[in-house]
Amino acid sequence: MGKPRATNDIDVLIELTEAQVPALIEALGPDFEVDAESLVDAVRPRRSWNISTFRS
């Protein structure tokens, strides 16, 4: 069994098209680190992806 852990995050599920990626990145703003190319690569086959914030 794994060890229990607590994280300070949130999981969000969205259905995103490749064409919507630039608008999402713009809406998130500069506080979020998003690799647009990698996100598009994940959107095409409908895989999950992580977006991180610089805020603490």
C-alpha distance matrix in Angstrom:
0.0 3.8 6.7 9.1 12.3 15.8 18.1 21.8 22.4 23.3 22.7 25.9 26.8 30.3 32.2 34.1 36.8 37.8 41.0 39.2 37.3 40.2 40.7 37.0 37.1 40.4 39.2 36.2 38.7 38.5 35.5 33.1 32.3 32.6 33.2 35.5 35.6 31.9 31.7 34.4 32.7 29.6 31.9 33.8 30.9 29.3 26.2 24.2 25.3 24.8 27.7 27.6 29.9 31.8 32.1 30.0
3.8 0.0 3.8 6.5 9.0 12.6 14.7 18.5 19.1 20.3 20.0 23.4 24.6 28.1 30.3 31.9 34.7 35.5 38.6 36.7 34.6 37.3 37.8 34.2 34.1 37.3 36.2 33.0 35.3 35.0 32.0 29.7 28.9 29.4 30.1 32.6 32.9 29.2 29.0 32.0 30.4 27.4 29.8 31.9 29.4 27.7 24.3 22.0 22.7 21.7 24.5 24.1 26.4 28.1 28.5 26.4
6.7 3.8 0.0 3.8 6.3 10.1 12.7 16.4 17.8 19.5 19.9 23.5 25.3 28.8 31.3 32.9 35.8 36.7 39.6 37.4 35.2 37.6 38.0 34.2 34.0 37.0 35.7 32.4 34.5 34.0 30.8 28.9 28.4 29.3 30.4 33.1 33.8 30.2 29.9 33.1 31.9 28.9 31.2 33.6 31.4 29.5 26.1 23.4 23.6 22.1 24.3 23.5 25.3 26.7 26.7 24.2
9.1 6.5 3.8 0.0 3.8 7.0 10.1 13.7 15.2 16.8 17.5 21.2 23.2 26.8 29.6 31.3 34.5 35.6 38.3 35.8 33.8 36.2 36.2 32.4 32.4 35.2 33.6 30.4 32.6 32.3 29.0 27.2 27.2 28.3 29.8 32.3 33.4 29.9 29.2 32.5 31.6 28.4 30.4 33.1 31.1 28.7 25.6 22.6 22.8 21.0 23.0 22.0 23.6 25.2 24.7 22.2
12.3 9.0 6.3 3.8 0.0 3.8 6.6 10.2 12.0 14.2 15.4 19.2 21.6 25.1 28.1 29.5 32.7 33.7 36.2 33.6 31.4 33.6 33.5 29.8 29.5 32.2 30.6 27.3 29.3 28.9 25.5 23.9 24.0 25.3 27.1 29.7 31.0 27.7 27.0 30.4 29.9 26.8 28.8 31.7 30.1 27.6 24.4 21.2 20.8 18.6 20.1 18.8 20.1 21.6 21.0 18.5
15.8 12.6 10.1 7.0 3.8 0.0 3.8 6.9 9.1 11.5 13.4 17.2 20.0 23.5 26.7 28.1 31.5 32.5 34.7 31.9 29.8 31.7 31.4 27.6 27.4 29.9 28.0 24.7 26.7 26.4 22.9 21.6 22.2 23.8 26.0 28.6 30.3 27.2 26.1 29.6 29.5 26.5 28.1 31.3 30.0 27.3 24.3 20.8 20.1 17.6 18.5 17.0 17.7 19.3 18.3 15.6
18.1 14.7 12.7 10.1 6.6 3.8 0.0 3.8 5.7 8.6 10.9 14.5 17.6 20.8 24.1 25.2 28.5 29.4 31.4 28.5 26.4 28.2 27.9 24.1 23.7 26.2 24.4 21.1 23.0 22.7 19.2 17.9 18.5 20.2 22.5 25.1 27.0 24.1 22.9 26.5 26.7 23.7 25.3 28.6 27.7 25.0 22.0 18.4 17.2 14.4 14.9 13.3 14.0 15.7 14.8 12.6
21.8 18.5 16.4 13.7 10.2 6.9 3.8 0.0 3.8 7.2 10.4 13.6 17.1 19.9 23.4 24.3 27.7 28.6 30.2 27.1 25.0 26.4 25.8 22.1 21.8 23.8 21.8 18.5 20.3 20.1 16.4 15.6 16.9 18.9 21.7 24.1 26.4 24.0 22.4 26.0 26.7 23.9 25.1 28.7 28.2 25.3 22.7 19.0 17.4 14.2 13.9 11.9 11.7 13.4 11.9 9.7
22.4 19.1 17.8 15.2 12.0 9.1 5.7 3.8 0.0 3.8 6.9 9.9 13.4 16.2 19.7 20.5 23.9 24.9 26.6 23.5 21.5 23.2 22.5 18.8 18.7 20.9 18.9 15.7 17.9 18.2 14.9 13.4 14.8 16.2 19.1 21.1 23.5 21.0 19.2 22.7 23.5 20.6 21.5 25.1 24.8 21.8 19.4 15.6 14.1 11.1 10.8 9.6 10.0 12.6 11.7 10.7
23.3 20.3 19.5 16.8 14.2 11.5 8.6 7.2 3.8 0.0 3.8 6.5 10.1 12.9 16.6 17.8 21.4 22.9 24.5 21.2 19.8 21.8 20.8 17.0 17.6 19.9 17.5 14.8 17.7 18.7 15.7 14.0 15.6 16.2 19.1 20.5 22.9 20.6 18.2 21.3 22.4 19.2 19.6 23.2 22.9 19.6 17.6 13.9 13.1 10.8 10.7 10.7 11.5 14.7 13.9 13.6
22.7 20.0 19.9 17.5 15.4 13.4 10.9 10.4 6.9 3.8 0.0 3.8 6.8 10.1 13.5 15.1 18.7 20.4 22.3 19.3 18.0 20.5 19.7 16.0 17.1 19.7 17.6 15.2 18.5 19.8 17.4 14.9 16.0 15.8 18.2 19.2 21.3 18.7 16.1 19.0 19.8 16.4 16.7 20.1 19.5 16.1 14.3 10.8 10.6 9.3 10.2 11.5 13.2 16.7 16.6 16.7
25.9 23.4 23.5 21.2 19.2 17.2 14.5 13.6 9.9 6.5 3.8 0.0 3.8 6.6 10.2 11.9 15.6 17.7 19.3 16.1 15.4 18.0 16.8 13.3 15.0 17.5 15.2 13.4 17.0 19.0 17.1 14.6 15.9 15.1 17.6 17.8 20.0 18.0 14.8 17.2 18.6 15.3 14.7 18.2 18.0 14.4 13.4 10.3 10.4 9.9 10.3 12.3 13.9 17.6 17.7 18.5
26.8 24.6 25.3 23.2 21.6 20.0 17.6 17.1 13.4 10.1 6.8 3.8 0.0 3.8 7.0 9.4 13.1 15.5 17.3 14.6 14.3 17.5 16.5 13.2 15.5 18.1 16.1 15.0 18.8 21.0 19.6 16.8 17.7 16.0 17.9 17.5 19.3 17.3 14.0 15.7 16.9 13.5 12.3 15.5 15.2 11.4 11.1 8.8 9.9 10.8 11.9 14.7 16.7 20.5 20.9 22.0
30.3 28.1 28.8 26.8 25.1 23.5 20.8 19.9 16.2 12.9 10.1 6.6 3.8 0.0 3.8 6.0 9.7 12.5 13.9 11.1 11.5 14.6 13.5 10.7 13.5 16.0 14.1 13.8 17.5 20.2 19.5 16.6 17.5 15.3 17.0 15.9 17.7 16.3 12.7 13.7 15.5 12.5 10.5 13.6 14.0 10.4 11.1 9.7 10.6 12.0 12.4 15.6 17.5 21.2 21.9 23.5
32.2 30.3 31.3 29.6 28.1 26.7 24.1 23.4 19.7 16.6 13.5 10.2 7.0 3.8 0.0 3.8 6.9 10.2 11.8 9.7 10.8 14.3 13.5 11.5 14.5 16.9 15.6 16.0 19.5 22.2 22.0 19.0 19.4 16.7 17.7 15.9 17.1 16.1 12.5 12.4 14.2 11.6 8.7 11.1 11.7 8.3 10.4 10.3 11.7 14.0 14.7 18.2 20.3 23.9 25.0 26.8
34.1 31.9 32.9 31.3 29.5 28.1 25.2 24.3 20.5 17.8 15.1 11.9 9.4 6.0 3.8 0.0 3.8 6.7 8.2 6.3 7.2 10.8 10.5 8.9 11.8 14.2 13.6 14.2 17.3 20.0 20.3 17.3 17.4 14.3 15.0 12.7 14.0 13.5 9.9 9.4 11.8 9.9 6.6 9.2 11.0 8.4 10.5 10.6 11.1 13.4 13.6 17.2 19.3 22.6 24.1 26.4
36.8 34.7 35.8 34.5 32.7 31.5 28.5 27.7 23.9 21.4 18.7 15.6 13.1 9.7 6.9 3.8 0.0 3.8 5.3 5.3 6.9 10.2 10.6 10.3 12.7 14.9 15.1 16.2 18.8 21.4 22.3 19.3 19.0 15.5 15.5 12.5 13.1 13.5 10.3 8.4 10.9 10.2 6.4 7.7 10.4 9.0 11.7 12.8 13.2 15.8 16.0 19.7 21.7 24.9 26.6 29.1
37.8 35.5 36.7 35.6 33.7 32.5 29.4 28.6 24.9 22.9 20.4 17.7 15.5 12.5 10.2 6.7 3.8 0.0 3.8 5.4 5.6 8.4 10.1 10.3 11.8 14.1 15.2 16.1 18.2 20.3 21.7 18.6 17.7 14.1 13.2 9.9 10.1 11.1 8.6 5.7 8.6 9.2 6.2 6.8 10.4 10.1 12.3 13.6 13.3 15.8 15.8 19.3 21.4 24.2 26.4 29.1
41.0 38.6 39.6 38.3 36.2 34.7 31.4 30.2 26.6 24.5 22.3 19.3 17.3 13.9 11.8 8.2 5.3 3.8 0.0 3.8 5.7 7.1 8.2 9.7 11.4 12.7 14.0 15.7 17.5 19.9 21.7 19.2 18.8 15.3 14.9 11.3 12.1 13.9 11.4 8.8 12.1 12.9 9.8 10.5 14.1 13.6 15.9 16.8 16.2 18.2 17.6 20.8 22.4 25.0 27.0 30.0
39.2 36.7 37.4 35.8 33.6 31.9 28.5 27.1 23.5 21.2 19.3 16.1 14.6 11.1 9.7 6.3 5.3 5.4 3.8 0.0 3.8 5.7 5.4 6.3 8.8 10.2 10.7 12.5 14.7 17.4 18.9 16.5 16.7 13.5 14.1 10.9 12.7 13.9 10.8 9.4 13.0 12.9 9.9 11.8 14.9 13.4 15.3 15.5 14.6 16.2 15.1 18.3 19.6 22.3 24.0 27.0
37.3 34.6 35.2 33.8 31.4 29.8 26.4 25.0 21.5 19.8 18.0 15.4 14.3 11.5 10.8 7.2 6.9 5.6 5.7 3.8 0.0 3.9 5.5 5.2 6.3 8.7 9.9 10.7 12.7 14.9 16.3 13.6 13.3 9.9 10.3 7.1 9.3 10.6 7.5 6.9 10.7 10.7 8.6 11.1 14.2 12.9 13.9 13.7 12.1 13.4 12.1 15.2 16.7 19.4 21.4 24.4
40.2 37.3 37.6 36.2 33.6 31.7 28.2 26.4 23.2 21.8 20.5 18.0 17.5 14.6 14.3 10.8 10.2 8.4 7.1 5.7 3.9 0.0 3.8 5.5 5.2 6.2 8.6 10.0 10.9 13.1 15.3 13.2 13.1 10.2 10.7 7.5 10.2 12.4 10.1 9.5 13.3 14.0 12.3 14.4 17.7 16.7 17.6 17.2 15.1 15.7 13.7 16.1 16.9 19.0 21.1 24.4
40.7 37.8 38.0 36.2 33.5 31.4 27.9 25.8 22.5 20.8 19.7 16.8 16.5 13.5 13.5 10.5 10.6 10.1 8.2 5.4 5.5 3.8 0.0 3.8 5.5 5.1 6.0 8.6 10.0 13.0 15.0 13.4 14.3 12.0 13.4 10.8 13.7 15.4 12.5 12.3 16.1 16.1 13.9 16.4 19.4 17.8 18.9 18.1 16.3 16.6 14.4 16.7 17.0 19.3 20.7 24.0
37.0 34.2 34.2 32.4 29.8 27.6 24.1 22.1 18.8 17.0 16.0 13.3 13.2 10.7 11.5 8.9 10.3 10.3 9.7 6.3 5.2 5.5 3.8 0.0 3.8 5.4 5.0 6.2 8.7 11.7 12.8 10.7 11.8 9.6 11.7 9.8 13.1 13.8 10.5 11.4 14.9 14.2 12.4 15.5 18.0 15.9 16.4 15.1 13.2 13.2 10.9 13.4 13.9 16.6 17.9 21.0
37.1 34.1 34.0 32.4 29.5 27.4 23.7 21.8 18.7 17.6 17.1 15.0 15.5 13.5 14.5 11.8 12.7 11.8 11.4 8.8 6.3 5.2 5.5 3.8 0.0 3.8 5.5 5.2 6.5 8.7 10.3 8.2 8.8 6.8 9.1 7.7 11.4 12.4 9.9 11.3 14.6 14.4 13.5 16.5 19.1 17.4 17.4 15.9 13.2 12.6 9.8 11.6 11.9 14.1 16.0 19.3
40.4 37.3 37.0 35.2 32.2 29.9 26.2 23.8 20.9 19.9 19.7 17.5 18.1 16.0 16.9 14.2 14.9 14.1 12.7 10.2 8.7 6.2 5.1 5.4 3.8 0.0 3.8 5.5 5.3 8.2 10.6 9.8 11.2 10.0 12.3 10.7 14.3 15.9 13.6 14.5 18.0 18.0 16.8 19.6 22.5 20.7 21.0 19.5 16.9 16.1 13.0 14.3 13.7 15.3 16.7 20.3
39.2 36.2 35.7 33.6 30.6 28.0 24.4 21.8 18.9 17.5 17.6 15.2 16.1 14.1 15.6 13.6 15.1 15.2 14.0 10.7 9.9 8.6 6.0 5.0 5.5 3.8 0.0 3.8 5.4 9.2 10.4 9.8 12.2 11.5 14.3 13.1 16.8 17.7 14.8 16.1 19.5 18.8 17.3 20.5 23.0 20.7 21.0 19.1 16.9 15.9 12.8 14.0 13.1 15.2 15.8 19.1
36.2 33.0 32.4 30.4 27.3 24.7 21.1 18.5 15.7 14.8 15.2 13.4 15.0 13.8 16.0 14.2 16.2 16.1 15.7 12.5 10.7 10.0 8.6 6.2 5.2 5.5 3.8 0.0 3.8 6.9 7.2 6.2 9.0 9.0 12.4 12.2 15.9 16.2 13.6 15.7 18.8 17.8 17.0 20.4 22.5 20.2 19.8 17.4 14.8 13.1 9.7 10.3 9.3 11.5 12.3 15.6
38.7 35.3 34.5 32.6 29.3 26.7 23.0 20.3 17.9 17.7 18.5 17.0 18.8 17.5 19.5 17.3 18.8 18.2 17.5 14.7 12.7 10.9 10.0 8.7 6.5 5.3 5.4 3.8 0.0 3.8 5.7 6.2 8.9 9.7 12.8 12.9 16.7 17.5 15.5 17.5 20.6 20.1 19.6 22.8 25.2 23.2 22.6 20.4 17.4 15.4 11.8 11.6 9.8 10.8 11.8 15.5
38.5 35.0 34.0 32.3 28.9 26.4 22.7 20.1 18.2 18.7 19.8 19.0 21.0 20.2 22.2 20.0 21.4 20.3 19.9 17.4 14.9 13.1 13.0 11.7 8.7 8.2 9.2 6.9 3.8 0.0 3.8 5.4 7.4 9.3 12.3 13.2 16.8 17.5 16.3 18.6 21.3 21.1 21.2 24.4 26.6 24.9 23.9 21.5 18.1 15.7 12.0 10.9 8.8 8.5 10.1 13.9
35.5 32.0 30.8 29.0 25.5 22.9 19.2 16.4 14.9 15.7 17.4 17.1 19.6 19.5 22.0 20.3 22.3 21.7 21.7 18.9 16.3 15.3 15.0 12.8 10.3 10.6 10.4 7.2 5.7 3.8 0.0 3.8 6.8 9.7 13.1 14.7 18.2 18.1 16.8 19.6 22.0 21.2 21.6 25.0 26.8 24.7 23.3 20.5 17.2 14.2 10.5 8.6 5.6 5.4 6.5 10.2
33.1 29.7 28.9 27.2 23.9 21.6 17.9 15.6 13.4 14.0 14.9 14.6 16.8 16.6 19.0 17.3 19.3 18.6 19.2 16.5 13.6 13.2 13.4 10.7 8.2 9.8 9.8 6.2 6.2 5.4 3.8 0.0 3.8 6.2 9.9 11.6 15.0 14.6 13.1 16.2 18.4 17.5 18.0 21.5 23.1 21.1 19.6 16.9 13.4 10.6 6.9 5.6 4.2 5.9 8.1 11.4
32.3 28.9 28.4 27.2 24.0 22.2 18.5 16.9 14.8 15.6 16.0 15.9 17.7 17.5 19.4 17.4 19.0 17.7 18.8 16.7 13.3 13.1 14.3 11.8 8.8 11.2 12.2 9.0 8.9 7.4 6.8 3.8 0.0 3.8 6.8 9.4 12.3 11.7 11.1 14.4 16.0 15.5 16.7 19.9 21.5 20.0 18.2 15.8 12.0 9.4 6.3 5.4 5.9 7.0 10.3 13.1
32.6 29.4 29.3 28.3 25.3 23.8 20.2 18.9 16.2 16.2 15.8 15.1 16.0 15.3 16.7 14.3 15.5 14.1 15.3 13.5 9.9 10.2 12.0 9.6 6.8 10.0 11.5 9.0 9.7 9.3 9.7 6.2 3.8 0.0 3.8 5.8 8.9 8.4 7.5 10.6 12.5 12.2 13.2 16.2 18.0 16.8 15.3 13.4 9.8 8.3 5.7 7.1 8.8 10.7 13.7 16.5
33.2 30.1 30.4 29.8 27.1 26.0 22.5 21.7 19.1 19.1 18.2 17.6 17.9 17.0 17.7 15.0 15.5 13.2 14.9 14.1 10.3 10.7 13.4 11.7 9.1 12.3 14.3 12.4 12.8 12.3 13.1 9.9 6.8 3.8 0.0 3.8 5.7 5.5 6.1 8.7 10.0 10.7 12.3 14.7 16.6 16.1 14.7 13.5 10.1 9.6 8.4 10.1 12.2 13.7 17.0 19.6
35.5 32.6 33.1 32.3 29.7 28.6 25.1 24.1 21.1 20.5 19.2 17.8 17.5 15.9 15.9 12.7 12.5 9.9 11.3 10.9 7.1 7.5 10.8 9.8 7.7 10.7 13.1 12.2 12.9 13.2 14.7 11.6 9.4 5.8 3.8 0.0 3.8 5.5 5.0 6.2 8.6 9.8 10.4 12.5 15.1 14.8 14.3 13.8 10.9 11.4 10.3 12.6 14.6 16.4 19.4 22.3
35.6 32.9 33.8 33.4 31.0 30.3 27.0 26.4 23.5 22.9 21.3 20.0 19.3 17.7 17.1 14.0 13.1 10.1 12.1 12.7 9.3 10.2 13.7 13.1 11.4 14.3 16.8 15.9 16.7 16.8 18.2 15.0 12.3 8.9 5.7 3.8 0.0 3.8 5.4 5.2 6.3 8.8 9.9 11.0 13.5 14.2 13.7 14.0 11.7 13.0 12.7 15.2 17.6 19.3 22.6 25.2
31.9 29.2 30.2 29.9 27.7 27.2 24.1 24.0 21.0 20.6 18.7 18.0 17.3 16.3 16.1 13.5 13.5 11.1 13.9 13.9 10.6 12.4 15.4 13.8 12.4 15.9 17.7 16.2 17.5 17.5 18.1 14.6 11.7 8.4 5.5 5.5 3.8 0.0 3.8 5.4 4.9 6.3 8.7 10.2 11.8 12.2 10.8 10.9 8.6 10.1 10.7 13.4 16.4 18.4 21.6 23.8
31.7 29.0 29.9 29.2 27.0 26.1 22.9 22.4 19.2 18.2 16.1 14.8 14.0 12.7 12.5 9.9 10.3 8.6 11.4 10.8 7.5 10.1 12.5 10.5 9.9 13.6 14.8 13.6 15.5 16.3 16.8 13.1 11.1 7.5 6.1 5.0 5.4 3.8 0.0 3.8 5.3 5.0 6.2 8.8 10.7 10.1 9.2 9.0 6.7 8.5 8.9 12.3 15.1 17.7 20.4 22.8
34.4 32.0 33.1 32.5 30.4 29.6 26.5 26.0 22.7 21.3 19.0 17.2 15.7 13.7 12.4 9.4 8.4 5.7 8.8 9.4 6.9 9.5 12.3 11.4 11.3 14.5 16.1 15.7 17.5 18.6 19.6 16.2 14.4 10.6 8.7 6.2 5.2 5.4 3.8 0.0 3.8 5.3 5.0 6.3 9.3 9.5 9.9 11.0 9.7 12.2 12.6 16.0 18.6 21.1 23.9 26.3
32.7 30.4 31.9 31.6 29.9 29.5 26.7 26.7 23.5 22.4 19.8 18.6 16.9 15.5 14.2 11.8 10.9 8.6 12.1 13.0 10.7 13.3 16.1 14.9 14.6 18.0 19.5 18.8 20.6 21.3 22.0 18.4 16.0 12.5 10.0 8.6 6.3 4.9 5.3 3.8 0.0 3.8 5.6 5.7 7.4 8.8 8.6 10.3 9.6 12.5 13.9 17.1 20.2 22.7 25.6 27.7
29.6 27.4 28.9 28.4 26.8 26.5 23.7 23.9 20.6 19.2 16.4 15.3 13.5 12.5 11.6 9.9 10.2 9.2 12.9 12.9 10.7 14.0 16.1 14.2 14.4 18.0 18.8 17.8 20.1 21.1 21.2 17.5 15.5 12.2 10.7 9.8 8.8 6.3 5.0 5.3 3.8 0.0 3.8 5.6 6.0 6.0 5.0 6.6 6.5 10.0 12.0 15.5 18.7 21.6 24.2 26.0
31.9 29.8 31.2 30.4 28.8 28.1 25.3 25.1 21.5 19.6 16.7 14.7 12.3 10.5 8.7 6.6 6.4 6.2 9.8 9.9 8.6 12.3 13.9 12.4 13.5 16.8 17.3 17.0 19.6 21.2 21.6 18.0 16.7 13.2 12.3 10.4 9.9 8.7 6.2 5.0 5.6 3.8 0.0 3.8 5.7 4.7 6.1 7.9 8.4 11.7 13.1 16.8 19.7 22.8 25.1 27.2
33.8 31.9 33.6 33.1 31.7 31.3 28.6 28.7 25.1 23.2 20.1 18.2 15.5 13.6 11.1 9.2 7.7 6.8 10.5 11.8 11.1 14.4 16.4 15.5 16.5 19.6 20.5 20.4 22.8 24.4 25.0 21.5 19.9 16.2 14.7 12.5 11.0 10.2 8.8 6.3 5.7 5.6 3.8 0.0 3.8 5.5 7.7 10.6 11.6 15.1 16.7 20.3 23.3 26.2 28.7 30.8
30.9 29.4 31.4 31.1 30.1 30.0 27.7 28.2 24.8 22.9 19.5 18.0 15.2 14.0 11.7 11.0 10.4 10.4 14.1 14.9 14.2 17.7 19.4 18.0 19.1 22.5 23.0 22.5 25.2 26.6 26.8 23.1 21.5 18.0 16.6 15.1 13.5 11.8 10.7 9.3 7.4 6.0 5.7 3.8 0.0 3.9 5.7 9.3 11.4 15.1 17.4 21.1 24.3 27.4 29.7 31.4
29.3 27.7 29.5 28.7 27.6 27.3 25.0 25.3 21.8 19.6 16.1 14.4 11.4 10.4 8.3 8.4 9.0 10.1 13.6 13.4 12.9 16.7 17.8 15.9 17.4 20.7 20.7 20.2 23.2 24.9 24.7 21.1 20.0 16.8 16.1 14.8 14.2 12.2 10.1 9.5 8.8 6.0 4.7 5.5 3.9 0.0 3.8 6.8 9.3 13.0 15.3 19.0 22.1 25.4 27.4 29.0
26.2 24.3 26.1 25.6 24.4 24.3 22.0 22.7 19.4 17.6 14.3 13.4 11.1 11.1 10.4 10.5 11.7 12.3 15.9 15.3 13.9 17.6 18.9 16.4 17.4 21.0 21.0 19.8 22.6 23.9 23.3 19.6 18.2 15.3 14.7 14.3 13.7 10.8 9.2 9.9 8.6 5.0 6.1 7.7 5.7 3.8 0.0 3.8 6.6 10.3 13.2 16.7 20.1 23.3 25.3 26.6
24.2 22.0 23.4 22.6 21.2 20.8 18.4 19.0 15.6 13.9 10.8 10.3 8.8 9.7 10.3 10.6 12.8 13.6 16.8 15.5 13.7 17.2 18.1 15.1 15.9 19.5 19.1 17.4 20.4 21.5 20.5 16.9 15.8 13.4 13.5 13.8 14.0 10.9 9.0 11.0 10.3 6.6 7.9 10.6 9.3 6.8 3.8 0.0 3.8 7.1 10.2 13.5 16.8 20.2 22.0 23.1
25.3 22.7 23.6 22.8 20.8 20.1 17.2 17.4 14.1 13.1 10.6 10.4 9.9 10.6 11.7 11.1 13.2 13.3 16.2 14.6 12.1 15.1 16.3 13.2 13.2 16.9 16.9 14.8 17.4 18.1 17.2 13.4 12.0 9.8 10.1 10.9 11.7 8.6 6.7 9.7 9.6 6.5 8.4 11.6 11.4 9.3 6.6 3.8 0.0 3.8 6.8 10.1 13.6 16.7 18.8 20.2
24.8 21.7 22.1 21.0 18.6 17.6 14.4 14.2 11.1 10.8 9.3 9.9 10.8 12.0 14.0 13.4 15.8 15.8 18.2 16.2 13.4 15.7 16.6 13.2 12.6 16.1 15.9 13.1 15.4 15.7 14.2 10.6 9.4 8.3 9.6 11.4 13.0 10.1 8.5 12.2 12.5 10.0 11.7 15.1 15.1 13.0 10.3 7.1 3.8 0.0 3.8 6.5 10.0 13.2 15.2 16.4
27.7 24.5 24.3 23.0 20.1 18.5 14.9 13.9 10.8 10.7 10.2 10.3 11.9 12.4 14.7 13.6 16.0 15.8 17.6 15.1 12.1 13.7 14.4 10.9 9.8 13.0 12.8 9.7 11.8 12.0 10.5 6.9 6.3 5.7 8.4 10.3 12.7 10.7 8.9 12.6 13.9 12.0 13.1 16.7 17.4 15.3 13.2 10.2 6.8 3.8 0.0 3.8 6.9 10.2 12.3 14.1
27.6 24.1 23.5 22.0 18.8 17.0 13.3 11.9 9.6 10.7 11.5 12.3 14.7 15.6 18.2 17.2 19.7 19.3 20.8 18.3 15.2 16.1 16.7 13.4 11.6 14.3 14.0 10.3 11.6 10.9 8.6 5.6 5.4 7.1 10.1 12.6 15.2 13.4 12.3 16.0 17.1 15.5 16.8 20.3 21.1 19.0 16.7 13.5 10.1 6.5 3.8 0.0 3.8 6.7 8.9 10.6
29.9 26.4 25.3 23.6 20.1 17.7 14.0 11.7 10.0 11.5 13.2 13.9 16.7 17.5 20.3 19.3 21.7 21.4 22.4 19.6 16.7 16.9 17.0 13.9 11.9 13.7 13.1 9.3 9.8 8.8 5.6 4.2 5.9 8.8 12.2 14.6 17.6 16.4 15.1 18.6 20.2 18.7 19.7 23.3 24.3 22.1 20.1 16.8 13.6 10.0 6.9 3.8 0.0 3.8 5.4 7.8
31.8 28.1 26.7 25.2 21.6 19.3 15.7 13.4 12.6 14.7 16.7 17.6 20.5 21.2 23.9 22.6 24.9 24.2 25.0 22.3 19.4 19.0 19.3 16.6 14.1 15.3 15.2 11.5 10.8 8.5 5.4 5.9 7.0 10.7 13.7 16.4 19.3 18.4 17.7 21.1 22.7 21.6 22.8 26.2 27.4 25.4 23.3 20.2 16.7 13.2 10.2 6.7 3.8 0.0 3.8 6.5
32.1 28.5 26.7 24.7 21.0 18.3 14.8 11.9 11.7 13.9 16.6 17.7 20.9 21.9 25.0 24.1 26.6 26.4 27.0 24.0 21.4 21.1 20.7 17.9 16.0 16.7 15.8 12.3 11.8 10.1 6.5 8.1 10.3 13.7 17.0 19.4 22.6 21.6 20.4 23.9 25.6 24.2 25.1 28.7 29.7 27.4 25.3 22.0 18.8 15.2 12.3 8.9 5.4 3.8 0.0 3.8
30.0 26.4 24.2 22.2 18.5 15.6 12.6 9.7 10.7 13.6 16.7 18.5 22.0 23.5 26.8 26.4 29.1 29.1 30.0 27.0 24.4 24.4 24.0 21.0 19.3 20.3 19.1 15.6 15.5 13.9 10.2 11.4 13.1 16.5 19.6 22.3 25.2 23.8 22.8 26.3 27.7 26.0 27.2 30.8 31.4 29.0 26.6 23.1 20.2 16.4 14.1 10.6 7.8 6.5 3.8 0.0
